[in-house]
Amino acid sequence: MSRHVDGATDFDYLAARLHARWSQAVRGPELRALLDSGIPALARTLAGREIDIARPAEIQKQLTLQLAAELEAMAGEAGGASPAAAWFRCFTGRLFLENLKTLLRQRLQPQPEGELAFLLLDGPGIPPLDTARFLAAPALAAAAPWLPPTPFTAGAVPVLAAFDRQPDLFAASTRLDTLFHETLATCATTLPPPMRPAATDLAAGIGDLFNLVLLLRNREVYRLPAGQVRPLLAPVGSLARGGNGTLALLSDATLPPERFLAALPAAPRAQLAPVWAEPLHHRENQLWAGLYRRACRWFNDFAAPGSAAAAYPLLRQMEWRNLCRLFEGLRFHLEPAELRALLLCLD
């Protein structure tokens, strides 16, 4: 069911639908209760969402496919071929990029057919790939004619061609992530005025999160030279607006902490400074929490109903992230305090 005015998206109607859906999300008191109650209560909640809890190893995949199907349905309600629908499909299109990553890994490190089928995502809203052809192709640089048409396809082909020349999974995966952020930011600029301010702000925030997580992980885990990290950063958000000099500086994994923090824009610096001494995953979650609050502000701007359409895919992605983390944390008996520190939407 969809409603349009003179062929345009009816944002008042769409916002009402999205607020009704978000009211059913697992967040706030319900999320805190599930955290305290353990696996049986979470299993009942997931079963109520038609998730087969008898297959615990597939919970995350089931939740992912369910999220993709919902966002595809919302794209239909936004007008199918409308710019607003394209925004929803950017988020499901990211799963197309995840499938590309899986197939690149398969070309380098072949896994049994059943395991590959488990890893690939196939469902409503996810552009299909010709898996057999992709894996059998002598070179991926010629893949363009048989890749599905998506907003990401043209940008993915050079990444695949680079993988032909140098099969570096980390570089290819990160460049596909960067492609998502560039495409999302471009999509935001093409949206109708009711959606555009929220979408451009959130695309910038999502890009900042990606860049900051990459930079933080490089400081503690990857330890790649700045010259290898800098080209992998997305040219999106407040870090990118600081210019190449700032990004080159932040890409230096040996930069002292005080200089790293001083080089950040004000908002991420304020988020990271109080938790800088905490473990890396706590710092990452602090950044996610900031983005969650940002999305909530836009979603709850009832004077601008288009903002709800811009924020909803991100909020649902965060709920998906919570449910996956909560299930795995409870399943493997993570300490409650530690698990709480990894969740969003607790307020």
WOBELPE-V447268 format. One record per pair of residues at least 6 apart in sequence whose ideal C-beta (glycine too) atoms are under 8 Angstrom apart, sorted by the first residue. I is the first residue (numbers start at 1). J is the second residue. D is the distance in Angstrom with one decimal. If there is no record, write none. Layout:
BEGIN
i->I j->J d->D
i->I j->J d->D
END
This chain:
BEGIN
i->1 j->77 d->6.8
i->2 j->76 d->6.2
i->2 j->77 d->4.7
i->2 j->78 d->7.4
i->2 j->79 d->6.4
i->2 j->80 d->7.4
i->3 j->10 d->4.4
i->3 j->13 d->4.6
i->3 j->14 d->8.0
i->4 j->10 d->5.8
i->4 j->79 d->5.8
i->4 j->82 d->7.9
i->7 j->79 d->8.0
i->8 j->79 d->7.5
i->8 j->82 d->7.3
i->8 j->192 d->6.8
i->9 j->78 d->5.2
i->9 j->79 d->4.9
i->9 j->82 d->5.3
i->9 j->84 d->4.5
i->9 j->85 d->7.9
i->9 j->192 d->6.9
i->9 j->309 d->7.5
i->11 j->84 d->7.9
i->11 j->194 d->4.8
i->11 j->195 d->7.4
i->11 j->305 d->4.2
i->11 j->306 d->4.5
i->11 j->308 d->7.8
i->11 j->309 d->6.3
i->12 j->305 d->5.1
i->14 j->74 d->8.0
i->14 j->77 d->6.1
i->14 j->78 d->5.9
i->14 j->84 d->7.5
i->14 j->305 d->7.2
i->14 j->308 d->7.4
i->14 j->309 d->5.4
i->15 j->302 d->7.9
i->15 j->305 d->3.6
i->15 j->306 d->7.5
i->15 j->308 d->4.0
i->15 j->309 d->6.6
i->16 j->305 d->8.0
i->17 j->74 d->7.8
i->17 j->77 d->6.3
i->18 j->74 d->7.3
i->18 j->299 d->7.8
i->18 j->308 d->4.9
i->18 j->309 d->6.5
i->18 j->312 d->4.6
i->19 j->299 d->8.0
i->19 j->308 d->6.4
i->21 j->70 d->7.7
i->21 j->312 d->7.6
i->22 j->299 d->7.1
i->22 j->312 d->6.8
i->22 j->315 d->6.3
i->22 j->316 d->7.8
i->25 j->315 d->7.4
i->25 j->316 d->7.4
i->25 j->319 d->4.9
i->25 j->345 d->7.4
i->26 j->34 d->6.8
i->26 j->45 d->6.4
i->26 j->319 d->6.0
i->26 j->322 d->6.8
i->26 j->323 d->6.2
i->26 j->345 d->7.8
i->27 j->319 d->6.4
i->27 j->322 d->7.5
i->27 j->345 d->3.6
i->27 j->346 d->7.6
i->28 j->345 d->6.6
i->28 j->346 d->7.0
i->28 j->347 d->6.4
i->30 j->45 d->7.8
i->31 j->322 d->6.5
i->31 j->326 d->7.6
i->31 j->343 d->6.7
i->31 j->345 d->5.9
i->31 j->346 d->5.9
i->32 j->346 d->6.0
i->33 j->41 d->7.1
i->34 j->41 d->5.5
i->34 j->42 d->5.0
i->34 j->45 d->6.4
i->34 j->326 d->6.3
i->35 j->326 d->6.6
i->35 j->336 d->6.7
i->35 j->339 d->6.6
i->35 j->340 d->6.2
i->35 j->343 d->7.0
i->36 j->336 d->7.5
i->38 j->330 d->5.8
i->39 j->327 d->7.9
i->39 j->330 d->4.9
i->39 j->331 d->6.7
i->42 j->326 d->6.2
i->42 j->327 d->6.1
i->42 j->330 d->6.2
i->43 j->53 d->4.6
i->46 j->53 d->5.4
i->46 j->59 d->6.9
i->46 j->323 d->7.4
i->46 j->327 d->7.4
i->47 j->53 d->5.5
i->49 j->66 d->7.0
i->50 j->66 d->7.6
i->51 j->59 d->6.4
i->51 j->62 d->5.0
i->51 j->63 d->6.6
i->51 j->66 d->7.2
i->52 j->58 d->7.2
i->52 j->62 d->6.4
i->53 j->59 d->7.2
i->55 j->62 d->7.6
i->56 j->327 d->7.7
i->56 j->331 d->6.4
i->58 j->118 d->7.6
i->59 j->324 d->7.2
i->59 j->327 d->5.3
i->60 j->324 d->4.7
i->60 j->327 d->7.7
i->60 j->328 d->7.7
i->61 j->118 d->7.3
i->61 j->121 d->7.1
i->63 j->320 d->5.6
i->63 j->323 d->5.8
i->63 j->324 d->6.1
i->64 j->95 d->7.0
i->64 j->121 d->6.2
i->64 j->320 d->7.0
i->65 j->121 d->6.5
i->65 j->122 d->8.0
i->65 j->123 d->4.3
i->65 j->126 d->7.9
i->67 j->316 d->6.1
i->67 j->317 d->7.2
i->67 j->320 d->5.0
i->68 j->92 d->4.7
i->68 j->95 d->5.8
i->68 j->121 d->7.3
i->68 j->123 d->5.7
i->68 j->124 d->6.4
i->68 j->125 d->4.3
i->68 j->126 d->5.4
i->69 j->123 d->6.0
i->69 j->124 d->4.3
i->69 j->125 d->6.1
i->70 j->316 d->6.9
i->71 j->88 d->4.9
i->71 j->89 d->7.5
i->71 j->91 d->5.6
i->71 j->92 d->5.0
i->71 j->125 d->5.9
i->71 j->313 d->5.8
i->71 j->316 d->7.0
i->72 j->88 d->7.4
i->72 j->89 d->7.3
i->72 j->92 d->5.9
i->72 j->124 d->4.7
i->72 j->125 d->3.1
i->73 j->124 d->7.7
i->74 j->88 d->5.1
i->74 j->312 d->7.1
i->74 j->313 d->7.7
i->75 j->85 d->3.9
i->75 j->86 d->7.8
i->75 j->88 d->4.0
i->75 j->89 d->5.3
i->75 j->92 d->7.8
i->75 j->125 d->7.3
i->76 j->85 d->7.2
i->78 j->84 d->4.0
i->78 j->85 d->4.4
i->78 j->87 d->7.8
i->78 j->88 d->6.2
i->78 j->309 d->6.5
i->79 j->85 d->5.3
i->83 j->187 d->7.9
i->83 j->190 d->5.5
i->83 j->191 d->5.1
i->83 j->192 d->5.9
i->83 j->195 d->7.8
i->84 j->191 d->6.6
i->84 j->192 d->6.7
i->84 j->195 d->6.0
i->84 j->306 d->7.9
i->84 j->309 d->5.8
i->86 j->151 d->7.1
i->86 j->187 d->5.7
i->86 j->190 d->7.5
i->87 j->187 d->5.7
i->87 j->188 d->7.3
i->87 j->191 d->6.1
i->87 j->195 d->6.8
i->87 j->199 d->6.1
i->87 j->309 d->7.2
i->87 j->310 d->6.7
i->87 j->313 d->7.1
i->88 j->313 d->5.7
i->89 j->125 d->6.9
i->89 j->151 d->7.5
i->90 j->151 d->6.4
i->90 j->180 d->7.6
i->90 j->183 d->6.2
i->90 j->184 d->5.0
i->90 j->187 d->5.2
i->90 j->313 d->7.9
i->91 j->313 d->4.2
i->91 j->314 d->7.7
i->91 j->317 d->6.6
i->92 j->125 d->3.9
i->92 j->126 d->6.1
i->93 j->127 d->6.7
i->93 j->150 d->5.2
i->93 j->151 d->6.0
i->93 j->152 d->5.6
i->93 j->180 d->7.7
i->93 j->183 d->7.7
i->94 j->180 d->5.1
i->95 j->121 d->4.9
i->95 j->125 d->7.8
i->95 j->126 d->4.8
i->96 j->126 d->6.2
i->96 j->127 d->4.5
i->96 j->129 d->7.3
i->96 j->148 d->7.2
i->96 j->150 d->5.6
i->96 j->152 d->6.3
i->97 j->152 d->5.9
i->97 j->156 d->7.1
i->97 j->176 d->4.6
i->97 j->177 d->7.4
i->97 j->179 d->6.9
i->97 j->180 d->5.8
i->98 j->121 d->6.4
i->99 j->120 d->5.5
i->99 j->121 d->5.8
i->99 j->126 d->7.4
i->99 j->129 d->5.5
i->100 j->129 d->7.3
i->100 j->156 d->6.2
i->100 j->160 d->7.7
i->100 j->176 d->6.1
i->101 j->169 d->7.8
i->101 j->172 d->7.3
i->101 j->173 d->4.9
i->101 j->176 d->6.1
i->102 j->116 d->7.3
i->102 j->119 d->4.9
i->102 j->120 d->5.8
i->103 j->120 d->7.8
i->103 j->129 d->6.9
i->103 j->131 d->6.6
i->103 j->134 d->5.1
i->103 j->135 d->6.5
i->104 j->160 d->7.8
i->104 j->163 d->6.0
i->104 j->167 d->7.8
i->104 j->169 d->6.2
i->104 j->172 d->5.6
i->104 j->173 d->7.5
i->105 j->169 d->5.9
i->106 j->116 d->5.7
i->106 j->135 d->6.1
i->107 j->135 d->6.2
i->107 j->167 d->7.5
i->108 j->167 d->5.6
i->108 j->169 d->6.4
i->111 j->119 d->7.7
i->116 j->131 d->7.7
i->120 j->129 d->7.9
i->120 j->131 d->6.8
i->122 j->128 d->6.6
i->127 j->148 d->4.0
i->127 j->149 d->7.7
i->127 j->150 d->4.8
i->128 j->148 d->6.0
i->129 j->147 d->7.3
i->129 j->148 d->6.7
i->130 j->146 d->5.7
i->133 j->146 d->5.9
i->134 j->140 d->7.6
i->134 j->143 d->6.9
i->137 j->143 d->6.3
i->139 j->164 d->5.1
i->140 j->160 d->3.8
i->140 j->161 d->6.6
i->140 j->163 d->6.2
i->140 j->164 d->5.4
i->141 j->157 d->7.3
i->141 j->160 d->6.5
i->141 j->161 d->3.8
i->141 j->164 d->5.4
i->143 j->157 d->6.5
i->143 j->160 d->5.7
i->144 j->153 d->7.1
i->144 j->154 d->7.7
i->144 j->157 d->4.9
i->147 j->153 d->5.0
i->147 j->156 d->7.1
i->147 j->157 d->7.4
i->151 j->183 d->5.1
i->151 j->187 d->6.8
i->152 j->176 d->8.0
i->152 j->179 d->5.8
i->152 j->180 d->6.9
i->152 j->183 d->5.7
i->155 j->179 d->4.5
i->155 j->182 d->7.0
i->155 j->183 d->6.7
i->156 j->176 d->6.5
i->156 j->179 d->6.3
i->159 j->172 d->5.7
i->159 j->175 d->4.7
i->159 j->176 d->5.8
i->159 j->179 d->6.8
i->160 j->172 d->7.8
i->162 j->171 d->7.5
i->162 j->172 d->7.0
i->162 j->175 d->7.4
i->163 j->172 d->4.7
i->170 j->222 d->7.9
i->171 j->228 d->7.9
i->171 j->232 d->6.9
i->174 j->214 d->7.0
i->174 j->232 d->4.5
i->175 j->232 d->6.5
i->177 j->210 d->6.3
i->177 j->234 d->7.6
i->178 j->210 d->7.6
i->178 j->232 d->6.3
i->178 j->233 d->7.1
i->178 j->234 d->4.5
i->181 j->203 d->7.5
i->181 j->206 d->6.5
i->181 j->207 d->4.5
i->181 j->210 d->5.5
i->181 j->234 d->3.8
i->181 j->236 d->4.9
i->182 j->234 d->6.2
i->182 j->235 d->6.6
i->182 j->236 d->6.3
i->184 j->203 d->4.8
i->184 j->206 d->6.6
i->184 j->207 d->7.7
i->184 j->236 d->7.8
i->185 j->200 d->7.4
i->185 j->203 d->4.3
i->185 j->204 d->7.0
i->185 j->207 d->6.3
i->185 j->236 d->4.6
i->187 j->199 d->7.5
i->187 j->203 d->7.6
i->188 j->196 d->6.7
i->188 j->199 d->3.8
i->188 j->200 d->4.4
i->188 j->202 d->7.6
i->188 j->203 d->4.3
i->188 j->310 d->7.8
i->189 j->196 d->7.2
i->189 j->200 d->6.4
i->191 j->199 d->5.2
i->191 j->306 d->8.0
i->191 j->310 d->7.4
i->192 j->306 d->7.0
i->193 j->306 d->7.5
i->194 j->304 d->6.6
i->194 j->305 d->6.6
i->194 j->306 d->2.7
i->194 j->307 d->7.7
i->194 j->309 d->7.8
i->195 j->306 d->4.0
i->195 j->307 d->7.2
i->195 j->309 d->5.5
i->195 j->310 d->4.8
i->196 j->306 d->7.8
i->197 j->304 d->7.5
i->197 j->307 d->7.3
i->198 j->298 d->4.1
i->198 j->301 d->7.5
i->198 j->304 d->7.2
i->198 j->306 d->6.9
i->198 j->307 d->3.8
i->198 j->310 d->3.7
i->198 j->311 d->6.0
i->199 j->310 d->4.0
i->201 j->294 d->7.3
i->201 j->298 d->7.0
i->202 j->291 d->7.9
i->202 j->294 d->6.8
i->202 j->295 d->6.1
i->202 j->298 d->6.6
i->202 j->310 d->6.0
i->202 j->311 d->6.3
i->202 j->314 d->5.9
i->203 j->236 d->6.6
i->203 j->237 d->8.0
i->204 j->236 d->6.2
i->204 j->237 d->4.3
i->204 j->238 d->6.6
i->205 j->237 d->6.8
i->205 j->290 d->8.0
i->205 j->291 d->5.1
i->205 j->294 d->5.3
i->205 j->295 d->7.9
i->206 j->236 d->7.8
i->206 j->237 d->7.8
i->206 j->291 d->6.8
i->206 j->314 d->7.0
i->207 j->234 d->4.8
i->207 j->236 d->3.0
i->207 j->237 d->3.7
i->207 j->239 d->7.9
i->207 j->240 d->7.0
i->208 j->236 d->7.7
i->208 j->237 d->3.7
i->208 j->238 d->5.6
i->208 j->239 d->5.7
i->208 j->265 d->7.9
i->208 j->268 d->6.3
i->208 j->287 d->8.0
i->209 j->287 d->5.3
i->209 j->288 d->6.8
i->209 j->291 d->5.5
i->210 j->234 d->5.6
i->210 j->236 d->8.0
i->211 j->233 d->5.0
i->211 j->234 d->5.8
i->211 j->236 d->7.8
i->211 j->237 d->6.5
i->211 j->239 d->4.9
i->211 j->240 d->7.3
i->211 j->247 d->8.0
i->212 j->239 d->7.1
i->212 j->264 d->8.0
i->212 j->268 d->5.8
i->212 j->272 d->7.8
i->212 j->287 d->5.7
i->213 j->284 d->5.5
i->213 j->287 d->6.9
i->214 j->229 d->7.1
i->214 j->232 d->6.6
i->214 j->233 d->6.5
i->215 j->229 d->7.3
i->215 j->233 d->7.7
i->215 j->250 d->5.3
i->215 j->251 d->6.7
i->216 j->280 d->6.2
i->216 j->283 d->6.1
i->216 j->284 d->6.8
i->217 j->280 d->7.0
i->218 j->224 d->5.6
i->218 j->229 d->5.3
i->218 j->251 d->7.3
i->218 j->253 d->5.2
i->219 j->253 d->4.9
i->219 j->255 d->7.9
i->219 j->260 d->7.4
i->220 j->280 d->5.4
i->221 j->280 d->7.6
i->222 j->229 d->7.7
i->222 j->253 d->7.6
i->223 j->253 d->5.3
i->224 j->253 d->7.0
i->225 j->253 d->8.0
i->226 j->248 d->6.1
i->226 j->251 d->3.9
i->226 j->252 d->4.5
i->226 j->253 d->7.3
i->227 j->251 d->7.9
i->229 j->251 d->4.2
i->229 j->253 d->7.7
i->230 j->244 d->7.7
i->230 j->247 d->5.7
i->230 j->248 d->5.5
i->230 j->251 d->4.5
i->233 j->239 d->7.3
i->233 j->240 d->7.2
i->233 j->247 d->5.7
i->233 j->251 d->7.2
i->234 j->240 d->6.9
i->238 j->265 d->4.1
i->238 j->267 d->6.8
i->238 j->268 d->7.3
i->239 j->246 d->6.9
i->239 j->247 d->6.4
i->239 j->250 d->7.0
i->239 j->264 d->7.4
i->239 j->265 d->6.6
i->239 j->268 d->7.6
i->240 j->247 d->6.9
i->241 j->265 d->7.8
i->242 j->263 d->7.8
i->242 j->265 d->6.6
i->246 j->263 d->5.9
i->249 j->255 d->6.6
i->249 j->259 d->7.7
i->249 j->263 d->5.3
i->250 j->260 d->6.4
i->250 j->263 d->5.6
i->250 j->264 d->7.4
i->255 j->263 d->7.7
i->257 j->276 d->6.4
i->261 j->269 d->5.5
i->261 j->272 d->6.5
i->261 j->273 d->5.8
i->261 j->276 d->6.9
i->262 j->269 d->7.6
i->264 j->272 d->7.0
i->267 j->290 d->7.3
i->268 j->287 d->6.9
i->268 j->290 d->7.8
i->271 j->286 d->5.4
i->271 j->287 d->6.0
i->271 j->290 d->4.9
i->272 j->283 d->6.0
i->272 j->286 d->6.7
i->272 j->287 d->7.3
i->274 j->286 d->8.0
i->275 j->282 d->5.7
i->275 j->283 d->5.3
i->275 j->286 d->5.0
i->276 j->283 d->7.0
i->281 j->342 d->6.7
i->282 j->341 d->5.7
i->285 j->341 d->6.3
i->285 j->342 d->5.7
i->285 j->343 d->8.0
i->285 j->344 d->7.5
i->288 j->318 d->7.3
i->288 j->321 d->7.7
i->288 j->344 d->5.8
i->289 j->344 d->5.8
i->291 j->314 d->7.4
i->292 j->315 d->7.6
i->292 j->318 d->5.4
i->292 j->344 d->4.7
i->292 j->345 d->6.5
i->295 j->311 d->4.5
i->295 j->314 d->4.7
i->295 j->315 d->5.3
i->295 j->318 d->7.4
i->296 j->311 d->7.5
i->296 j->315 d->7.2
i->298 j->304 d->8.0
i->298 j->307 d->4.3
i->298 j->308 d->7.6
i->298 j->310 d->6.2
i->298 j->311 d->4.3
i->299 j->307 d->6.6
i->299 j->308 d->5.2
i->299 j->311 d->3.8
i->299 j->312 d->6.6
i->299 j->315 d->6.1
i->301 j->307 d->4.6
i->301 j->308 d->7.7
i->318 j->344 d->5.1
i->318 j->345 d->6.2
i->319 j->345 d->6.4
i->321 j->344 d->7.0
i->322 j->343 d->5.3
i->322 j->344 d->5.8
i->322 j->345 d->5.9
i->325 j->339 d->7.4
i->325 j->342 d->5.3
i->325 j->343 d->6.3
i->326 j->339 d->7.1
i->326 j->343 d->6.5
i->328 j->334 d->8.0
i->329 j->338 d->7.8
i->329 j->339 d->4.0
i->329 j->342 d->6.8
i->330 j->339 d->7.3
i->340 j->346 d->7.2
END
